[in-house]
């Protein structure tokens, strides 16, 4: 009998990844807090779309509103619980699923930022693994409809990187990678923390820029000043990560040294990154926004405190200044609380 899997947070990432698992015969239950979304999934199935017509599928699924989670006690316990909610919802989501875990069940953080520590405080470090989804570019279009804005299997990099917190290669982490491979390329990493921080560097350089400017990825890529802001954000995050002791990976195929050199005025390094950003902006859906840009457009709370806020906090711990990240946080929060309308002008001074 296969594993029983719960997806807590059936939004863009959870819906997309869990939908492909369900389409391949895995025993999946989705748990979400949006009643219309849950009702539509149960009634109509989960509709997955993408850049090409060949990527479009509708999958029959089982979904529970979080108020009905107690019904899980009537079936087999959960072997793997994928936490796919926003970072600020990590703790309650973990508490929600903890009573239904099998004795050897565990929780996988399939989220942005670095939330394994929050999960471990609730279920213990022995029941936590992490999984990074790199540049998956998905969005929840409406009830029971998740769209992917880049071609399926169209990335040059490995999309999913699953890792144990201690870095060992274990049967359960290989199982996480296998499940994610239904969606796109997947691997086991022995460098979860370095991968996490490397992804954070990319997220911290792009998400808040979209959220505060109101622009999508293509428009940001075509704006020279916003490209420079992204470079400065990434360089600060890279410096902080190194000072904190993380072994960093390349970011979008570019080494951290190149970002640092570009931020310091090296014209050749700047051209390498500019060319890469412009090329990336021309791929996929031109209106696509990163997750924080989507959240801001929908009037939702952002993950800025768990993303750029973490960079600033770790910078303070390690004596690294992060003025660009601090300025971005201020701009995002200004828009978030309704004191300003999202506009690229908010980032003019960065």
The 8 nearest C-alpha neighbors of each residue, nearest first, counted from 0:
[[1, 2, 3, 26, 25, 75, 78, 24],
 [2, 0, 3, 26, 25, 4, 78, 24],
 [1, 3, 78, 4, 26, 0, 79, 25],
 [2, 4, 77, 26, 78, 27, 1, 79],
 [3, 5, 27, 79, 77, 80, 78, 26],
 [4, 6, 80, 28, 27, 29, 81, 7],
 [5, 7, 29, 81, 30, 80, 8, 13],
 [8, 6, 30, 82, 83, 81, 5, 29],
 [7, 9, 84, 83, 31, 10, 13, 30],
 [10, 8, 14, 13, 31, 29, 7, 30],
 [11, 9, 14, 13, 8, 12, 139, 145],
 [10, 12, 138, 139, 14, 137, 13, 145],
 [13, 11, 15, 14, 10, 16, 137, 83],
 [14, 12, 9, 10, 83, 16, 15, 17],
 [13, 15, 9, 10, 17, 11, 12, 18],
 [14, 16, 18, 12, 13, 17, 11, 145],
 [15, 17, 19, 18, 13, 14, 182, 12],
 [18, 16, 20, 14, 19, 13, 15, 21],
 [19, 17, 21, 15, 20, 16, 14, 22],
 [18, 20, 22, 16, 21, 17, 182, 181],
 [19, 21, 17, 23, 18, 22, 25, 181],
 [22, 20, 25, 18, 24, 23, 19, 27],
 [21, 23, 19, 20, 24, 58, 18, 25],
 [24, 22, 20, 21, 25, 19, 181, 18],
 [23, 25, 21, 22, 26, 20, 27, 19],
 [24, 26, 21, 20, 27, 23, 1, 22],
 [27, 25, 3, 4, 24, 21, 2, 28],
 [28, 26, 4, 5, 25, 21, 3, 29],
 [27, 29, 5, 61, 62, 6, 4, 30],
 [28, 30, 62, 6, 5, 9, 63, 7],
 [31, 29, 63, 7, 64, 62, 65, 8],
 [32, 30, 8, 64, 9, 65, 33, 7],
 [31, 33, 65, 64, 34, 30, 8, 37],
 [32, 34, 36, 35, 31, 37, 64, 142],
 [35, 33, 37, 36, 38, 32, 64, 31],
 [36, 34, 38, 37, 33, 39, 142, 143],
 [35, 37, 142, 39, 33, 34, 143, 38],
 [38, 36, 34, 40, 35, 39, 62, 64],
 [37, 39, 35, 41, 36, 40, 42, 34],
 [38, 40, 42, 36, 41, 37, 43, 143],
 [41, 39, 44, 143, 45, 37, 43, 38],
 [42, 40, 38, 39, 61, 44, 43, 62],
 [41, 43, 39, 40, 38, 44, 59, 37],
 [44, 42, 40, 39, 41, 45, 59, 143],
 [43, 45, 59, 40, 58, 60, 41, 57],
 [44, 46, 143, 58, 40, 57, 144, 59],
 [47, 45, 57, 144, 143, 56, 44, 145],
 [48, 46, 145, 56, 55, 146, 144, 57],
 [49, 47, 55, 146, 54, 147, 145, 46],
 [50, 48, 147, 146, 54, 51, 148, 55],
 [49, 51, 150, 148, 149, 283, 147, 52],
 [52, 50, 53, 49, 54, 150, 55, 48],
 [51, 53, 54, 55, 50, 49, 48, 56],
 [52, 54, 51, 55, 56, 49, 50, 48],
 [55, 53, 52, 49, 51, 48, 56, 151],
 [56, 54, 48, 47, 52, 53, 49, 57],
 [57, 55, 47, 46, 58, 54, 48, 45],
 [56, 58, 46, 45, 44, 47, 59, 55],
 [57, 59, 45, 44, 22, 60, 56, 46],
 [60, 58, 44, 45, 57, 43, 61, 41],
 [61, 59, 44, 58, 41, 40, 62, 45],
 [60, 62, 28, 41, 29, 63, 27, 59],
 [61, 63, 29, 28, 37, 30, 41, 60],
 [64, 62, 30, 67, 29, 65, 37, 68],
 [63, 65, 31, 66, 67, 32, 30, 37],
 [64, 66, 68, 67, 32, 31, 30, 63],
 [65, 67, 64, 68, 69, 63, 32, 31],
 [68, 66, 65, 64, 69, 70, 63, 71],
 [69, 67, 70, 65, 71, 66, 63, 64],
 [68, 70, 71, 67, 72, 66, 73, 99],
 [71, 69, 68, 72, 73, 67, 74, 63],
 [72, 70, 69, 73, 74, 68, 99, 76],
 [71, 73, 70, 74, 69, 99, 76, 75],
 [74, 72, 71, 70, 75, 69, 76, 99],
 [75, 73, 72, 71, 76, 70, 77, 99],
 [74, 76, 77, 73, 3, 72, 71, 101],
 [77, 75, 101, 99, 100, 74, 78, 72],
 [76, 78, 100, 3, 101, 79, 4, 99],
 [77, 79, 104, 3, 101, 2, 4, 100],
 [80, 78, 4, 105, 104, 77, 106, 81],
 [81, 79, 5, 106, 4, 6, 107, 82],
 [80, 82, 107, 6, 106, 108, 7, 83],
 [81, 83, 108, 7, 109, 84, 107, 80],
 [84, 82, 8, 109, 13, 110, 7, 81],
 [85, 83, 8, 82, 88, 86, 89, 7],
 [86, 84, 88, 87, 89, 83, 302, 110],
 [85, 87, 89, 88, 84, 302, 305, 114],
 [86, 88, 85, 89, 302, 90, 305, 84],
 [89, 87, 86, 85, 90, 91, 84, 92],
 [90, 88, 86, 92, 87, 91, 93, 84],
 [89, 91, 93, 92, 88, 94, 117, 118],
 [90, 92, 94, 93, 89, 88, 95, 96],
 [93, 91, 95, 89, 90, 94, 88, 96],
 [94, 92, 90, 95, 91, 96, 97, 89],
 [93, 95, 91, 97, 92, 96, 90, 121],
 [96, 94, 92, 93, 97, 91, 98, 68],
 [95, 97, 93, 99, 94, 98, 92, 100],
 [96, 98, 94, 99, 100, 95, 93, 122],
 [99, 97, 96, 100, 95, 94, 101, 72],
 [98, 100, 76, 97, 96, 77, 101, 72],
 [101, 99, 77, 104, 76, 97, 98, 78],
 [100, 102, 104, 76, 103, 77, 78, 99],
 [103, 101, 104, 100, 78, 76, 105, 77],
 [104, 102, 101, 105, 78, 100, 126, 79],
 [105, 103, 78, 101, 100, 102, 79, 77],
 [104, 106, 126, 79, 127, 80, 78, 103],
 [105, 107, 80, 127, 79, 81, 126, 128],
 [108, 106, 81, 128, 129, 127, 80, 82],
 [107, 109, 129, 82, 110, 130, 81, 128],
 [110, 108, 130, 83, 82, 107, 131, 81],
 [111, 109, 83, 108, 112, 131, 84, 85],
 [110, 112, 113, 86, 109, 199, 131, 85],
 [111, 113, 306, 199, 305, 114, 110, 86],
 [114, 112, 115, 195, 111, 116, 305, 196],
 [113, 115, 117, 116, 112, 118, 86, 108],
 [114, 116, 118, 117, 113, 119, 108, 127],
 [115, 117, 119, 118, 114, 120, 113, 124],
 [118, 116, 114, 120, 115, 119, 90, 121],
 [117, 119, 115, 116, 121, 120, 93, 122],
 [120, 118, 123, 124, 116, 122, 121, 117],
 [119, 121, 117, 118, 123, 122, 116, 124],
 [120, 122, 119, 118, 123, 94, 93, 117],
 [123, 121, 119, 120, 126, 118, 97, 124],
 [124, 122, 119, 125, 126, 120, 121, 127],
 [123, 125, 119, 126, 127, 122, 120, 116],
 [126, 124, 123, 127, 119, 122, 105, 128],
 [125, 127, 105, 124, 123, 106, 122, 128],
 [128, 126, 106, 124, 125, 105, 107, 119],
 [129, 127, 107, 163, 164, 162, 106, 108],
 [128, 130, 108, 107, 162, 161, 163, 109],
 [129, 131, 161, 109, 160, 108, 162, 159],
 [130, 132, 160, 159, 109, 133, 161, 129],
 [131, 133, 159, 158, 135, 134, 130, 160],
 [132, 134, 158, 135, 131, 159, 198, 157],
 [135, 133, 136, 132, 158, 154, 149, 251],
 [134, 136, 133, 137, 132, 158, 149, 147],
 [137, 135, 134, 148, 147, 149, 289, 138],
 [138, 136, 147, 11, 146, 135, 148, 12],
 [139, 137, 11, 146, 145, 140, 147, 136],
 [138, 140, 145, 11, 141, 10, 144, 146],
 [141, 139, 144, 145, 138, 146, 142, 143],
 [140, 142, 144, 139, 143, 145, 36, 138],
 [141, 143, 36, 144, 39, 35, 140, 40],
 [142, 144, 45, 40, 36, 39, 46, 141],
 [145, 143, 46, 141, 140, 142, 47, 139],
 [146, 144, 139, 47, 140, 138, 11, 15],
 [147, 145, 48, 49, 138, 137, 47, 139],
 [148, 146, 137, 49, 149, 136, 48, 138],
 [147, 149, 284, 283, 136, 137, 50, 49],
 [148, 150, 283, 147, 50, 136, 151, 284],
 [151, 149, 153, 50, 152, 283, 148, 49],
 [150, 152, 153, 149, 183, 54, 49, 154],
 [153, 151, 183, 154, 150, 184, 182, 155],
 [154, 152, 150, 151, 155, 149, 183, 156],
 [155, 153, 156, 152, 157, 158, 150, 151],
 [154, 156, 153, 157, 152, 158, 252, 251],
 [157, 155, 154, 158, 252, 251, 184, 133],
 [158, 156, 184, 185, 159, 155, 186, 160],
 [157, 159, 133, 184, 132, 185, 156, 183],
 [158, 160, 185, 132, 131, 157, 184, 186],
 [161, 159, 186, 131, 130, 187, 185, 188],
 [162, 160, 130, 187, 176, 129, 188, 186],
 [163, 161, 188, 191, 129, 187, 189, 128],
 [162, 164, 128, 166, 165, 167, 129, 172],
 [163, 165, 166, 128, 162, 191, 129, 127],
 [166, 164, 163, 167, 189, 162, 191, 190],
 [165, 167, 189, 163, 164, 190, 162, 168],
 [168, 166, 165, 169, 163, 189, 162, 164],
 [167, 169, 166, 172, 189, 170, 187, 163],
 [170, 168, 172, 171, 167, 173, 163, 174],
 [171, 169, 173, 172, 174, 168, 175, 167],
 [170, 172, 174, 173, 169, 175, 168, 176],
 [173, 171, 175, 174, 169, 170, 162, 176],
 [172, 174, 176, 170, 171, 175, 177, 169],
 [173, 175, 171, 177, 172, 176, 178, 170],
 [176, 174, 172, 178, 173, 177, 179, 171],
 [175, 177, 173, 179, 174, 178, 185, 161],
 [178, 176, 174, 180, 175, 179, 173, 181],
 [177, 179, 175, 180, 176, 181, 174, 20],
 [178, 180, 176, 181, 177, 182, 185, 175],
 [179, 181, 183, 177, 185, 182, 184, 178],
 [182, 180, 179, 19, 178, 183, 20, 177],
 [181, 183, 180, 19, 179, 16, 184, 20],
 [184, 182, 180, 152, 181, 185, 158, 179],
 [183, 185, 157, 180, 158, 159, 152, 186],
 [186, 184, 159, 180, 176, 157, 160, 158],
 [185, 187, 160, 176, 161, 159, 188, 157],
 [186, 188, 161, 160, 162, 176, 173, 172],
 [187, 189, 162, 190, 161, 160, 191, 186],
 [188, 190, 166, 191, 162, 167, 187, 168],
 [191, 189, 188, 193, 192, 194, 166, 162],
 [190, 192, 194, 162, 193, 195, 189, 188],
 [193, 191, 195, 194, 190, 196, 245, 164],
 [192, 194, 246, 247, 245, 196, 190, 195],
 [195, 193, 197, 191, 192, 196, 190, 198],
 [194, 196, 192, 198, 193, 197, 191, 199],
 [195, 197, 199, 193, 198, 194, 200, 192],
 [198, 196, 194, 200, 199, 195, 247, 248],
 [199, 197, 201, 195, 200, 196, 194, 202],
 [198, 200, 196, 202, 197, 201, 203, 112],
 [201, 199, 197, 203, 233, 198, 236, 202],
 [200, 202, 204, 198, 199, 203, 205, 233],
 [203, 201, 199, 205, 204, 206, 200, 198],
 [202, 204, 200, 307, 201, 205, 199, 306],
 [205, 203, 229, 232, 201, 233, 202, 200],
 [206, 204, 208, 202, 203, 207, 229, 201],
 [207, 205, 291, 209, 208, 202, 289, 203],
 [206, 208, 210, 209, 205, 211, 331, 291],
 [207, 209, 205, 211, 206, 210, 212, 204],
 [208, 210, 292, 214, 212, 207, 206, 213],
 [209, 211, 292, 207, 208, 213, 295, 291],
 [212, 210, 331, 341, 208, 209, 213, 207],
 [213, 211, 342, 343, 341, 209, 214, 210],
 [214, 212, 341, 209, 210, 211, 342, 292],
 [215, 213, 209, 212, 218, 219, 216, 288],
 [214, 216, 288, 286, 287, 218, 217, 209],
 [215, 217, 219, 288, 218, 280, 287, 220],
 [218, 216, 280, 220, 285, 219, 215, 281],
 [219, 217, 221, 220, 215, 216, 214, 222],
 [218, 220, 216, 222, 221, 217, 225, 214],
 [221, 219, 277, 217, 218, 280, 276, 222],
 [220, 222, 218, 219, 277, 223, 217, 280],
 [221, 223, 219, 225, 220, 224, 226, 218],
 [224, 222, 226, 225, 227, 221, 220, 273],
 [225, 223, 227, 226, 222, 228, 347, 229],
 [224, 226, 228, 227, 222, 223, 219, 229],
 [225, 227, 229, 223, 224, 228, 220, 222],
 [226, 228, 230, 224, 225, 229, 231, 223],
 [229, 227, 225, 231, 230, 226, 232, 224],
 [228, 230, 204, 232, 226, 227, 231, 233],
 [229, 231, 227, 233, 228, 232, 262, 258],
 [232, 230, 234, 228, 262, 233, 229, 235],
 [233, 231, 204, 229, 235, 230, 234, 324],
 [232, 234, 236, 230, 204, 200, 231, 235],
 [235, 233, 259, 237, 231, 258, 236, 232],
 [236, 234, 238, 232, 237, 233, 321, 231],
 [235, 237, 233, 239, 200, 234, 238, 310],
 [236, 238, 234, 240, 239, 235, 233, 241],
 [239, 237, 235, 241, 240, 236, 242, 234],
 [238, 240, 242, 236, 314, 237, 241, 319],
 [241, 239, 243, 237, 242, 238, 245, 236],
 [240, 242, 244, 238, 243, 245, 239, 237],
 [241, 243, 239, 244, 240, 317, 238, 245],
 [244, 242, 240, 241, 245, 239, 317, 313],
 [243, 245, 241, 242, 240, 246, 193, 239],
 [246, 244, 193, 241, 240, 247, 243, 192],
 [247, 245, 193, 244, 248, 241, 190, 192],
 [246, 248, 193, 197, 245, 194, 249, 196],
 [247, 249, 197, 194, 250, 193, 246, 254],
 [250, 248, 254, 253, 252, 255, 251, 247],
 [249, 251, 253, 252, 254, 248, 197, 201],
 [252, 250, 253, 249, 156, 201, 275, 254],
 [251, 253, 250, 249, 254, 156, 248, 155],
 [254, 252, 249, 250, 251, 255, 257, 272],
 [255, 253, 249, 256, 257, 250, 252, 258],
 [254, 256, 258, 257, 237, 249, 259, 253],
 [257, 255, 259, 254, 258, 260, 234, 253],
 [256, 258, 260, 255, 259, 268, 254, 261],
 [259, 257, 261, 255, 234, 260, 256, 230],
 [258, 260, 234, 256, 262, 257, 261, 263],
 [259, 261, 263, 257, 265, 262, 258, 256],
 [262, 260, 269, 265, 268, 258, 264, 263],
 [261, 263, 259, 231, 260, 264, 230, 258],
 [264, 262, 260, 261, 265, 259, 231, 258],
 [265, 263, 261, 262, 266, 260, 269, 268],
 [264, 266, 261, 260, 268, 267, 263, 269],
 [267, 265, 269, 268, 264, 270, 261, 260],
 [268, 266, 270, 269, 265, 271, 261, 260],
 [269, 267, 261, 271, 270, 265, 257, 266],
 [268, 270, 261, 266, 272, 267, 271, 273],
 [271, 269, 273, 267, 268, 272, 274, 266],
 [272, 270, 268, 274, 269, 273, 275, 267],
 [271, 273, 275, 269, 274, 270, 276, 268],
 [274, 272, 270, 276, 275, 271, 269, 277],
 [273, 275, 277, 271, 272, 276, 270, 278],
 [274, 276, 272, 278, 273, 277, 279, 271],
 [277, 275, 279, 273, 278, 274, 220, 272],
 [276, 278, 280, 220, 274, 279, 275, 273],
 [277, 279, 275, 281, 280, 276, 274, 282],
 [280, 278, 276, 281, 282, 277, 275, 220],
 [281, 279, 217, 277, 278, 282, 220, 216],
 [280, 282, 278, 279, 217, 277, 283, 285],
 [283, 281, 279, 280, 284, 278, 149, 285],
 [284, 282, 149, 148, 285, 50, 281, 150],
 [283, 285, 148, 287, 286, 282, 149, 50],
 [286, 284, 217, 287, 283, 281, 216, 280],
 [287, 285, 215, 284, 288, 217, 216, 218],
 [288, 286, 284, 215, 285, 216, 148, 289],
 [289, 287, 215, 292, 216, 293, 290, 286],
 [288, 290, 292, 206, 291, 293, 136, 287],
 [289, 291, 293, 292, 294, 288, 206, 138],
 [292, 290, 294, 206, 293, 210, 289, 301],
 [291, 293, 210, 209, 295, 289, 290, 288],
 [294, 292, 290, 296, 291, 295, 288, 297],
 [295, 293, 291, 299, 297, 292, 296, 301],
 [294, 296, 298, 292, 297, 293, 210, 299],
 [295, 297, 293, 294, 298, 292, 213, 210],
 [298, 296, 294, 295, 299, 293, 292, 300],
 [299, 297, 295, 296, 294, 300, 335, 293],
 [300, 298, 294, 297, 295, 301, 296, 335],
 [299, 301, 294, 298, 302, 335, 295, 291],
 [302, 300, 303, 291, 294, 299, 295, 335],
 [301, 303, 305, 304, 306, 86, 291, 300],
 [302, 304, 306, 305, 301, 307, 308, 328],
 [305, 303, 308, 306, 302, 307, 309, 328],
 [306, 304, 309, 302, 303, 308, 112, 307],
 [305, 307, 303, 309, 308, 304, 112, 203],
 [308, 306, 310, 203, 309, 303, 324, 304],
 [307, 309, 304, 311, 306, 310, 305, 303],
 [308, 310, 312, 307, 306, 305, 311, 313],
 [311, 309, 307, 313, 308, 312, 236, 314],
 [310, 312, 314, 308, 309, 313, 321, 315],
 [313, 311, 309, 315, 314, 310, 308, 316],
 [314, 312, 316, 310, 315, 311, 309, 317],
 [315, 313, 319, 311, 317, 239, 312, 316],
 [314, 316, 312, 318, 313, 317, 319, 311],
 [317, 315, 313, 314, 318, 312, 319, 243],
 [318, 316, 314, 315, 319, 242, 313, 243],
 [317, 319, 315, 314, 316, 320, 242, 313],
 [320, 318, 314, 317, 315, 239, 321, 238],
 [319, 321, 322, 314, 318, 315, 235, 311],
 [320, 322, 324, 323, 235, 311, 325, 319],
 [323, 321, 325, 324, 326, 320, 349, 235],
 [324, 322, 326, 325, 321, 349, 232, 327],
 [323, 325, 327, 326, 322, 321, 232, 307],
 [326, 324, 322, 328, 323, 327, 321, 329],
 [327, 325, 323, 329, 324, 328, 322, 330],
 [326, 328, 330, 324, 329, 325, 331, 323],
 [329, 327, 331, 325, 330, 326, 332, 324],
 [328, 330, 326, 332, 327, 331, 333, 325],
 [331, 329, 327, 333, 328, 332, 211, 345],
 [332, 330, 211, 328, 334, 333, 329, 335],
 [333, 331, 335, 329, 334, 330, 336, 328],
 [332, 334, 330, 338, 331, 335, 336, 339],
 [333, 335, 339, 337, 331, 332, 336, 340],
 [334, 336, 332, 333, 337, 331, 295, 300],
 [337, 335, 334, 333, 338, 332, 339, 331],
 [336, 338, 334, 339, 335, 333, 340, 332],
 [337, 339, 333, 336, 334, 340, 335, 332],
 [340, 338, 334, 337, 333, 341, 336, 335],
 [339, 341, 334, 342, 337, 338, 211, 333],
 [340, 342, 212, 211, 213, 334, 339, 210],
 [343, 341, 212, 344, 213, 345, 340, 211],
 [342, 344, 212, 345, 346, 347, 211, 341],
 [343, 345, 347, 346, 342, 212, 348, 341],
 [344, 346, 343, 347, 342, 330, 212, 211],
 [347, 345, 344, 349, 348, 343, 327, 330],
 [348, 346, 344, 349, 345, 343, 224, 225],
 [347, 349, 346, 345, 344, 326, 323, 228],
 [348, 346, 347, 323, 228, 326, 327, 322]]
